[in-house]
Amino acid sequence: MQKQATINDVARIAGVSKRTVSRVINGSLSVGDTTRTRVEKVISELKYSPNTQARGLASSRSYLLGLIYDNPDALYLDDVQRGVLEVCSNLGYELVVHPCRYRSETLVQDCLRFMQRSKLDGVIVLPPVSESETLALALKDSGSAYVRLSSVALDEAKHIVVSDDRAAAAEMARYFAQLGHEQIAFISGPQRYKSSTERMEGFQLGLSAYGIKLRPDWIIEGNNTYETGIECARQLLQVEHRPTAIFANNDQMAAGVLKVAHSLGIKVPEQLSVAGFDDNMLASRVIPALTTIKRPVRQMALLATSKLIMSIENNDKAANNVAAKVAPTLVVRESTARVAGSND
């Protein structure tokens, strides 16, 4: 069996010290291009693969990143993890995930213990946990590297990646209005979450430009789950006078609306237009395929991970220069159409 190459072998053949090899492996900017190229060539030829523990000993880092979340949407989490891992795999980091309870009185202590126990170099915090200013302050005070994903700019650029949900929801409102809809309902997410209020306020603002106002009894709060989408849809559709269009805070709840409409014999989109938010895997697979807002979750996760690793490596200037805001976009599919009788 062929003996596995060591860092000593790489250093000897490349004609450099072990410290220089470690610097190349760890992406240090202090190594010249010629030397870096020579060391990388030897690493490739020897098929040398440093393990994370060894790299950590060389650089006083663990090469472990954490992901803190409290979100019931498995499709959203899958997208986030794919974005994070794309960067991690390229730069030699590993990912550790930590579910938590956002409303727990011990949230901050639990998250700090997770970081200490796992010896993490830094964490990415997902909404709604990312909306906790108490947690952000505790991370900052403890000297921990972190990046938050949010729908509002809650922090300085190196610590935040923002999805402009307000503008995206306003775009959906304009689209509905231009289809001739005036009898429009909105299924919101939990109003304690900033993403829910941003989307609702953006949607209302967009409608107001066309002189349309949401009826208070047609604004119903769900919990961003398929089941609460069904519950809210029943309230809106099992009545004599019902809306011609429903915008749901996310695709899971919009799918619940489609199910209720089908069970009641309401044709989508002929009698009812339905739209969601996120454009997760579900949106293109339901029948009819769902008109929605595409939130670039994977891109956000990729940007957040890049920012985080730059901060860990003491390159705050570069972290600040990485884009801090992304723009979700409207995706029109089969679940929306002009309101019956509209020829505009």
C-alpha positions as CSV (number, residue, x, y, z in Angstrom):
1,M,0.0,0.0,0.0
2,Q,1.4,3.4,-1.0
3,K,2.4,5.6,2.0
4,Q,0.3,8.7,2.3
5,A,2.3,11.9,1.6
6,T,2.9,14.2,4.6
7,I,3.6,17.9,4.9
8,N,7.3,17.1,5.3
9,D,7.3,15.5,1.9
10,V,5.6,18.5,0.3
11,A,8.1,20.9,2.0
12,R,11.2,18.8,1.0
13,I,10.2,18.4,-2.7
14,A,9.1,22.1,-3.0
15,G,12.2,23.3,-1.3
16,V,10.4,25.4,1.3
17,S,9.7,25.2,5.0
18,K,6.7,23.4,6.6
19,R,5.4,26.8,7.7
20,T,5.3,28.0,4.1
21,V,3.4,24.9,3.1
22,S,0.9,25.6,5.9
23,R,0.5,29.2,4.8
24,V,-0.3,28.0,1.2
25,I,-2.8,25.5,2.5
26,N,-4.4,28.1,4.7
27,G,-4.7,30.7,1.9
28,S,-2.3,33.2,3.4
29,L,-1.6,36.3,1.3
30,S,2.0,36.5,2.6
31,V,3.2,33.8,0.2
32,G,4.5,34.9,-3.2
33,D,2.8,33.7,-6.4
34,T,5.8,31.8,-7.6
35,T,6.3,29.9,-4.4
36,R,2.5,29.3,-4.0
37,T,2.3,27.8,-7.5
38,R,5.3,25.6,-6.8
39,V,3.9,24.3,-3.5
40,E,0.4,23.8,-5.0
41,K,2.0,21.8,-7.9
42,V,3.8,19.4,-5.5
43,I,0.6,19.1,-3.4
44,S,-1.3,18.0,-6.5
45,E,1.4,15.6,-7.7
46,L,1.7,13.9,-4.3
47,K,-2.1,14.0,-3.8
48,Y,-1.5,15.4,-0.4
49,S,-4.6,16.2,1.6
50,P,-4.2,17.9,4.9
51,N,-6.9,17.0,7.4
52,T,-8.9,19.7,9.2
53,Q,-7.4,19.0,12.6
54,A,-3.9,19.3,11.3
55,R,-4.7,22.6,9.6
56,G,-6.3,23.8,12.8
57,L,-3.1,23.0,14.8
58,A,-1.1,24.9,12.2
59,S,-3.2,28.0,12.3
60,S,-4.9,28.0,15.7
61,R,-8.2,27.6,13.9
62,S,-10.7,24.7,13.8
63,Y,-11.9,25.3,10.2
64,L,-15.4,24.7,11.4
65,L,-18.3,27.0,10.7
66,G,-21.7,26.9,12.4
67,L,-25.2,27.4,11.0
68,I,-27.7,28.5,13.6
69,Y,-31.4,28.3,12.6
70,D,-35.0,28.0,13.8
71,N,-37.0,27.5,10.5
72,P,-39.5,24.8,9.8
73,D,-38.9,25.0,6.0
74,A,-36.6,22.0,5.1
75,L,-36.4,23.2,1.4
76,Y,-35.0,26.6,2.6
77,L,-32.5,25.0,4.8
78,D,-31.4,22.7,2.1
79,D,-30.7,25.7,-0.2
80,V,-28.8,27.5,2.5
81,Q,-26.6,24.5,3.2
82,R,-25.8,23.9,-0.4
83,G,-24.7,27.6,-0.7
84,V,-22.5,27.4,2.4
85,L,-21.0,24.0,1.5
86,E,-20.1,25.3,-2.0
87,V,-17.7,27.8,-0.4
88,C,-16.6,25.5,2.4
89,S,-15.6,22.7,0.1
90,N,-13.4,25.1,-2.0
91,L,-11.7,26.6,1.1
92,G,-11.4,23.6,3.3
93,Y,-13.9,24.4,5.9
94,E,-16.5,22.0,7.5
95,L,-20.1,22.9,8.5
96,V,-21.8,22.2,11.8
97,V,-25.6,22.9,12.1
98,H,-27.4,23.9,15.2
99,P,-31.2,24.0,15.5
100,C,-32.5,26.3,18.2
101,R,-35.7,27.8,19.6
102,Y,-35.8,31.5,18.6
103,R,-38.3,32.4,21.4
104,S,-36.4,30.5,24.1
105,E,-35.2,32.5,27.1
106,T,-31.9,30.7,26.9
107,L,-31.3,31.4,23.2
108,V,-28.1,33.4,23.6
109,Q,-26.6,31.1,26.2
110,D,-27.4,28.0,24.0
111,C,-25.8,29.6,20.9
112,L,-22.7,30.7,22.7
113,R,-22.3,27.2,24.3
114,F,-22.7,25.7,20.8
115,M,-19.9,27.8,19.5
116,Q,-17.6,27.0,22.4
117,R,-18.4,23.3,22.5
118,S,-17.9,22.9,18.8
119,K,-14.8,25.2,18.8
120,L,-16.2,27.1,15.8
121,D,-14.3,29.8,13.9
122,G,-17.6,31.6,13.2
123,V,-21.3,31.3,12.6
124,I,-24.0,32.1,10.0
125,V,-27.3,33.0,11.6
126,L,-30.6,32.5,9.7
127,P,-33.9,34.3,10.2
128,P,-35.7,34.6,12.4
129,V,-32.8,34.0,14.9
130,S,-30.8,36.5,13.0
131,E,-33.3,39.2,14.1
132,S,-32.2,38.9,17.7
133,E,-30.2,42.0,18.6
134,T,-29.4,40.4,21.9
135,L,-27.7,37.4,20.2
136,A,-25.8,39.7,17.7
137,L,-24.5,41.8,20.6
138,A,-23.4,38.8,22.5
139,L,-21.6,37.4,19.5
140,K,-19.9,40.7,18.9
141,D,-18.9,41.1,22.6
142,S,-17.5,37.6,22.7
143,G,-15.3,38.4,19.7
144,S,-17.0,35.8,17.5
145,A,-17.1,36.1,13.8
146,Y,-20.7,36.0,12.5
147,V,-22.9,36.9,9.5
148,R,-26.7,37.3,9.6
149,L,-29.2,36.7,6.8
150,S,-32.1,39.0,7.0
151,S,-34.7,41.0,5.1
152,V,-33.6,44.3,6.8
153,A,-30.1,45.8,7.1
154,L,-29.7,45.1,10.8
155,D,-25.9,45.3,11.0
156,E,-22.8,46.7,9.4
157,A,-21.9,45.3,5.9
158,K,-19.4,42.6,7.0
159,H,-22.1,41.0,9.3
160,I,-25.1,41.0,7.1
161,V,-26.6,39.8,3.8
162,V,-30.0,41.3,3.1
163,S,-32.8,40.1,0.8
164,D,-34.9,43.1,-0.4
165,D,-38.3,41.4,0.4
166,R,-40.1,44.7,0.6
167,A,-39.3,45.7,-3.0
168,A,-40.1,42.1,-4.2
169,A,-43.5,42.1,-2.6
170,A,-44.3,45.5,-4.1
171,E,-43.4,44.0,-7.5
172,M,-45.9,41.2,-6.9
173,A,-48.5,43.8,-6.0
174,R,-47.9,45.6,-9.3
175,Y,-48.2,42.3,-11.2
176,F,-51.6,41.5,-9.6
177,A,-52.9,45.0,-10.2
178,Q,-51.8,44.9,-13.9
179,L,-53.7,41.7,-14.3
180,G,-56.8,43.6,-13.3
181,H,-57.2,42.2,-9.7
182,E,-58.7,44.4,-7.1
183,Q,-60.2,41.8,-4.7
184,I,-56.9,40.6,-3.3
185,A,-56.1,38.8,-0.1
186,F,-52.7,38.3,1.7
187,I,-51.7,35.4,3.9
188,S,-48.9,36.8,6.1
189,G,-46.2,35.0,8.0
190,P,-45.9,35.5,11.8
191,Q,-45.9,39.3,12.3
192,R,-43.2,39.1,15.0
193,Y,-40.8,38.3,12.1
194,K,-39.3,41.2,10.2
195,S,-39.5,39.3,6.9
196,S,-43.3,39.0,7.3
197,T,-43.8,42.7,8.0
198,E,-41.4,43.7,5.2
199,R,-43.4,41.6,2.7
200,M,-46.8,42.7,3.9
201,E,-45.8,46.4,3.9
202,G,-44.2,46.1,0.5
203,F,-47.3,44.4,-0.9
204,Q,-49.6,47.1,0.5
205,L,-47.3,49.9,-0.8
206,G,-47.3,48.3,-4.2
207,L,-51.1,48.0,-4.3
208,S,-51.6,51.6,-3.1
209,A,-49.9,52.9,-6.2
210,Y,-52.9,51.5,-8.1
211,G,-55.5,52.8,-5.6
212,I,-56.0,49.3,-4.1
213,K,-56.3,48.7,-0.4
214,L,-56.3,45.3,1.3
215,R,-59.4,44.6,3.3
216,P,-58.5,44.0,7.0
217,D,-60.4,40.8,7.0
218,W,-58.5,39.5,4.0
219,I,-55.2,39.8,5.8
220,I,-54.7,36.5,7.6
221,E,-51.7,35.5,9.6
222,G,-50.3,32.0,9.0
223,N,-47.1,30.3,10.4
224,N,-45.2,29.8,7.1
225,T,-46.3,26.1,7.0
226,Y,-48.4,24.2,4.4
227,E,-50.9,23.4,7.1
228,T,-51.5,27.0,8.1
229,G,-51.8,27.8,4.4
230,I,-54.7,25.4,4.3
231,E,-56.3,26.9,7.4
232,C,-56.0,30.5,6.1
233,A,-57.3,29.6,2.6
234,R,-60.4,28.0,4.1
235,Q,-61.2,31.2,5.9
236,L,-60.8,33.2,2.6
237,L,-62.5,30.8,0.2
238,Q,-65.3,29.2,2.1
239,V,-67.4,32.3,1.8
240,E,-69.9,33.7,-0.7
241,H,-67.7,36.8,-1.6
242,R,-64.1,35.6,-2.0
243,P,-61.0,37.3,-3.4
244,T,-59.9,36.8,-7.0
245,A,-56.2,36.7,-6.0
246,I,-54.2,35.5,-3.0
247,F,-50.6,36.3,-2.3
248,A,-49.0,34.1,0.4
249,N,-45.9,34.9,2.4
250,N,-44.1,31.8,1.2
251,D,-44.5,28.9,-1.2
252,Q,-45.5,26.4,1.5
253,M,-48.6,28.4,2.4
254,A,-49.4,29.1,-1.3
255,A,-49.4,25.3,-1.9
256,G,-51.9,25.0,0.9
257,V,-54.1,27.6,-0.9
258,L,-53.9,25.5,-4.1
259,K,-55.1,22.4,-2.2
260,V,-58.1,24.2,-0.7
261,A,-59.0,25.7,-4.1
262,H,-58.9,22.3,-5.7
263,S,-61.1,20.7,-2.9
264,L,-63.7,23.5,-3.4
265,G,-63.8,23.2,-7.1
266,I,-62.3,26.7,-7.6
267,K,-60.2,26.7,-10.8
268,V,-56.7,28.2,-10.6
269,P,-55.9,30.5,-12.4
270,E,-59.3,31.0,-14.2
271,Q,-61.3,31.8,-11.0
272,L,-58.4,32.5,-8.5
273,S,-54.8,33.6,-9.0
274,V,-52.4,32.3,-6.4
275,A,-48.8,33.4,-5.8
276,G,-46.1,32.6,-3.2
277,F,-42.6,33.7,-2.1
278,D,-39.2,31.9,-2.2
279,D,-39.3,29.8,-5.4
280,N,-38.2,26.7,-3.7
281,M,-38.3,23.2,-5.3
282,L,-42.0,22.9,-4.5
283,A,-43.1,25.9,-6.5
284,S,-42.3,24.4,-9.9
285,R,-43.7,21.0,-9.0
286,V,-47.2,21.7,-7.8
287,I,-50.1,21.8,-10.2
288,P,-50.6,24.4,-11.5
289,A,-46.9,25.6,-11.3
290,L,-46.7,28.5,-8.8
291,T,-46.1,32.1,-9.7
292,T,-43.7,33.3,-7.0
293,I,-40.9,35.6,-6.0
294,K,-37.5,33.9,-6.4
295,R,-35.4,34.7,-3.3
296,P,-31.8,33.8,-4.2
297,V,-31.2,31.8,-1.0
298,R,-28.2,29.9,-2.2
299,Q,-26.5,33.1,-3.4
300,M,-27.2,34.7,0.0
301,A,-25.6,31.7,1.8
302,L,-22.6,31.8,-0.6
303,L,-22.1,35.5,0.1
304,A,-22.5,35.1,3.8
305,T,-20.0,32.3,3.9
306,S,-17.5,34.3,1.9
307,K,-17.9,37.3,4.2
308,L,-17.6,35.1,7.3
309,I,-14.3,33.4,6.2
310,M,-12.9,36.8,5.2
311,S,-13.6,38.1,8.7
312,I,-12.1,34.9,10.3
313,E,-9.0,35.5,8.3
314,N,-8.9,39.2,9.5
315,N,-9.7,40.6,6.1
316,D,-12.6,42.9,7.2
317,K,-12.1,45.2,4.3
318,A,-12.8,42.4,1.8
319,A,-15.7,41.3,3.9
320,N,-17.2,44.7,3.7
321,N,-16.8,44.8,0.0
322,V,-18.7,41.6,-0.7
323,A,-22.3,42.4,-1.7
324,A,-24.6,42.9,1.3
325,K,-27.9,43.0,-0.6
326,V,-29.6,40.8,-3.1
327,A,-32.8,41.4,-5.1
328,P,-35.5,38.7,-5.3
329,T,-37.3,38.6,-8.7
330,L,-40.8,37.8,-9.9
331,V,-41.2,34.3,-11.6
332,V,-44.5,34.0,-13.5
333,R,-45.9,30.5,-14.0
334,E,-49.3,28.9,-14.4
335,S,-51.1,29.9,-11.2
336,T,-51.9,33.5,-12.1
337,A,-54.0,35.1,-14.8
338,R,-56.0,38.2,-15.7
339,V,-59.1,38.6,-13.5
340,A,-62.2,37.2,-15.3
341,G,-63.8,40.0,-17.4
342,S,-60.7,42.1,-17.5
343,N,-59.5,43.1,-21.0
344,D,-56.9,45.6,-20.1
